[in-house]
């Protein structure tokens, strides 16, 4: 009989943390998720959320996460400290700090909540898109390492169109999932909320220096919804509201393939152009 082997997904390896006690964890950057400067910001956000999920004091499920990228994260080890600053009947509030060599590189706040059955309504609607199977996956040139970890099938606003000149719209819509495929959870959903190229690059049709300053993700799906989605592609769309004076915002939505809103996100990006 052949031995049973367990496959470890590289996303799980990259978000792995070692508990050091008293709400402190140790992690290490992963070269597979390198961006233009430091690690992919979506992965960093997922790692910060992971630290709270691994803390035995956490209650409920993630409701929101705000990450402030205060400075560059260098290759190598880092430490994360988490603190449940207040626990109420239905919500729990956390502060999270990532440091290297006693210098703060990233801070975050997370809100966890106890979800219960209530009246519900979704006012947003998913963008029009053909099934993922009808869209060819993008093949990226060797730009940054983290792109190799995602299967992206662009419906509108492909990141591969940067040599096509300026565009009148910053909207991108695509089917996305981990590569190789991995069942969706709150960690991977967090990372996917940041898979979009900075909107200013899409508008100008060229690469310009840019980076996320702050990112917020609001989680609308609970673990049951995420489990039902499995490893099927997520429909993701993003657009800017305003670009100028060195900063641009970005609003994003992520949907299941049967039209349920998983998460919304908002971020602020600096740029030089």
N, C-alpha and C positions, 0 to 999 in steps of 0.2 A: 504494500500500500504506500502511495506517495505521501510524503509529509505535508501537513496542512500549513500553508504560509499565509500570513496576514499582510495585506497591502496597506502601506501607510501613505496617505495622500500628502503631497508636498505642501499643500496649504496647511494641513494639520501640523506638519513638521515646523513650518514657518511661524505658526501661531503658538507653538508649544512654549510653556513657561515652567520654571522650577520654583516651587514655593520655598521661601527662606524663613517664613514665620512672621507673625505680627503684621499681616497685610502687605508683605513685601515679596516680590517675585523677581526672578532673573530670566532674561531672554537674550537672544542673539540675532543680529541681522542675518538675513538669508540672501545670498547672491542671486538666487533665482527670482527674487522680487525687487531687484535694483531698478530705480528710476533714474532720471537724468541727474538728480542730486539726491543722494540718500535712497532710502527704501520707498517703494510705492506707498503713497499716503493712505490708500484704502486698506492695505495690510496693517499699517501702523494703527489705524483706528480699530481694526478687528482685534489686534493684540491687546489694546487697552481695554476693550470690552471683555476679552477673554480673562484678564486679570480679575475683574469683578465676578465673572461667572465661576471662577475657580475658588473664590473666597467663600468659605462655608457660611459666612454671615449674610450672604445675599438672599433676598426673598423675592419671589415672583419672577417675572420675565422682563427683558429689556423693553422700555417704552421709548426712551430717547437717549441719544449720545451726542455730545458736542465735543469736538476735538480742536484744540488750538495748537497749531504747529509753530511753536515759539522759536525754534532754531533747528539747524541741521542735525540729523542723526548720523553719526559716523559708523563705519563698518566695525562690527565687533559686539561685545556684550553691553547690556544695559540693565538697569533695575527699574521696576515699576512699584510704586507704593499706592495702595488704595485705602480709602477711609470712608465708612458709612456715616456721613455727617448727621443724618437724621432719618429715622424710620417712623412713618405714620401708619395709619390703619391700612391704606391702600397703596401708598407709594413709599419708595426708599431712595434717598438721594446720596450719591457718591461723588467724591473727588478722586482724581487719578493723576499721578505725576510720573513721567518717564524721565530718568536722569542718566547721564553718562559722566563718570569722573566727578560726581557731585555737582554737575551743571545741569539745570533743567532744560530739556530739549522739547518736550511736549507736555501739555496739560489737557485734562478732560473733565467733564462732568457727565455722569450717567444717572438716569432715572429708571428705576425698576418699578413694576406695578403688578398688583394682583388683578388679573383680568376676570371679568364676570359677564354673564349674559345680560345685555341691555338692548334698548332700541338702537338700531343702526341704519346708516344711510351713507352711500358713497356718491358725492356730487361730481367728482372727476370721472372721466371716461378714458379707457385705454386708447392709445393712438391706433389708427388703422394700419394694419400690417398683415402681410401674407403669413402663413404658417412658417415656423422656423425651417422646416424641411424643404421649403420652396426657395430658400435664400442660401446662396453659396457662402461658406465661411470665408472671412477675410484672411489673406496671407500677408502678414506684415514684413516689411524689410527689417533688418537688424538695427532697430532703433534703441529700445530699452528692453531689459530682460523680462520685466514683469508681464509684458504683453503675451509672451509665450505660454502663460498660465491660463489664458482665457480663449474660449471659442467665441468669436464675435461674428454675427451675421447682420450686416448693416442694411437697413431699409431706407434710411435717409441720413444725410450728413456724415458720410464715411470719413474716418480719420485718414484714409488713403487718398483723399482728394485735395491735399494741401497744395499740390502743384497746379490746381485747376483755376487759381486766382480767387479774388475776394468773392464772398457769398452774401446775399441780402439777409439770410437767416442763420442763426446759430443753432438751430434745432438738429439734434441727432436722435435717431431711433434705431434700435438694434435688438436682436436676440442675443443673450449672453449667458454663458455658464462656465464653470471651472473646466479646465482641460488638464488631465483627463476628467471626465464627468464625476461630480461629487454631489451627494444629497445636500440640498439647501438647508442652512440653519442660520441663526442670527449672525454668526461670525462671517460666513460667506456673503450674506445679504449686505452686511456693513461694507465689506470690501467692494462689492459690485456697485454700490452707490457712488463709487469714485472712479469708475472705469472710463469716464468721458474725458476726451481731450479738452484742455482749456478752451472755452468758447471763443476767445479772442483769436486763437490760431485758426479756427474754422472760418471766422468772419474775414480775416485778412488773407487766408489762403497761404500761410507760411508759418514756419516755426519762429516763435519769439520767446524770450525769457519770461517764464511764468511759473507760478506755484501757488498751491492752496495755503491760505492763511488760517481759515477756520472752516470746519465742516460740521454740519448737524444732520443727523439721521433720525427720523421719526418712524418707529416700527408700528405698523398697523396689523401685522400678522402674528398670530401666536404659534407655538410649536406644532400644533395640529395642522394648521394651514401649511406651514413650511414642510412638514413631513409628507403631506399629500402632494405637494409639488415635486418632491423627490429630486432627481437629477435632471429634470427637463429644463430647457432654456427659459430664462426670464426675459420678459419684454421690458426694455429700459428706454427711457426717453429723457432728454435734458435740453434746456434752452437758457439763454441769458435774459435778464430783464433790462440791465443797464451795463454798458461798458464805457469806461472813461476815467480820466484823472488817475490812471495807474491801477484801477481796480475794476473787477467785473464780478457780478454775482452769477450763480447758476442754480436753477431749480430742476430737480430730477424726480421722476416717478418710476417705480419698478412694479411690474404686474405679473401675475401668474399667466400661464398660457390659456386659462379659461376665464380671464377677466377679473380677477380679484386683486385689489390694490395691496401690495406687500409692504411698501415703505415709500416715504417721500423724503427728499433731502434738499438742503440748501447750503451753499458754500460761497465763500468770498475768496477770490483769486487775485493776486497782484500780477501785474505784467509791465513790461517795458516795450513800448512800440511807438 
